[in-house]
Amino acid sequence: MFNSNYLKVKLDRGEKVLGTWCVISSTHVVDVIASSGIDFLIIDAEHGPVSFSDAQTMVMAAEAHQVTPIMRIGEINEWNILRAMDLGIHGLQLPNITCREDAEKFVTYAKYPPIGVRGFSPYTKAAQYDVKNGTKLSATANANTLLIANVEGVEGLKNLDEISKVEHIDVIFIGLFDLSKSLGIPGEVEHPQVMSSLRHAIDVITSNGKKVGTIASSVAMLNTLKELDIAYLTYSVDTGMLKESYQNIVHQFRAG
């Protein structure tokens, strides 16, 4: 990845950053959201119908606004990690990291040698389609690309200390919705038990020198999370924001 990683620069400066999730497979939607001044967008190919072809143009739309495109794929799969990285994404986010071995596989598949085993081609967007970049590609991409590991359940929390010690993982993202499900209180992301688990996770992750990420589903929750040591914050999802905005107008119209 040869372009400047705007998000990595901000995180390295100690800034808190704000992003959102893009489930809608649309370059136009990305263009609209990116024009808001948001820091990053997560192209969600786990829960959304996003193809690699659509993700390519969504990356371009985000970069046009100097907004960092992150992509989430559904599993630790070498081929899909390679395909995602070659799109020129600035970071890759993987769900359901439950142990140190998962995190190490993530690094191995996402980084070029000597760190990992990522396949090599200079004829991709990640290398600006230029064979002359071949000699610089490995070192530049290894240095520029963010890796975000989602820890989303009780097993992951038990192994969190070991997961967060894995070198080259930049952010540990605590998935509050899946965590609430794992704790037997699905959807109750602001439940005291969930928030207690999050605070414990923050202590463990930051003690190992990693950034913490999580999701807010309301403005009030976002303000609460801003007061914690969380650098990588996501707010809602494009589908939810779209429905809520129109739903509020419909309710106001019918109430009148």
Sequence and secondary structure as in RCSB ss.txt:
>XXXX:A:sequence
MFNSNYLKVKLDRGEKVLGTWCVISSTHVVDVIASSGIDFLIIDAEHGPVSFSDAQTMVMAAEAHQVTPIMRIGE
INEWNILRAMDLGIHGLQLPNITCREDAEKFVTYAKYPPIGVRGFSPYTKAAQYDVKNGTKLSATANANTLLIAN
VEGVEGLKNLDEISKVEHIDVIFIGLFDLSKSLGIPGEVEHPQVMSSLRHAIDVITSNGKKVGTIASSVAMLNTL
KELDIAYLTYSVDTGMLKESYQNIVHQFRAG
>XXXX:A:secstr
  S  HHHHHHHTT  EEEEEE S  HHHHHHHHTTT SEEEEETTTS   HHHHHHHHHHHHHTT EEEEE SS
  HHHHHHHHHTT SEEEES   SHHHHHHHHHHHS TTT      SSSGGGTT GGGHHHHHHHHHHH EEEEE
E SHHHHHTHHHHTTSTT  EEEE HHHHHHHTT TT TTSHHHHHHHHHHHHHHHHTT EEEEEESSHHHHHHH
HTSS  EEEEEEHHHHHHHHHHHHHHHHHH 
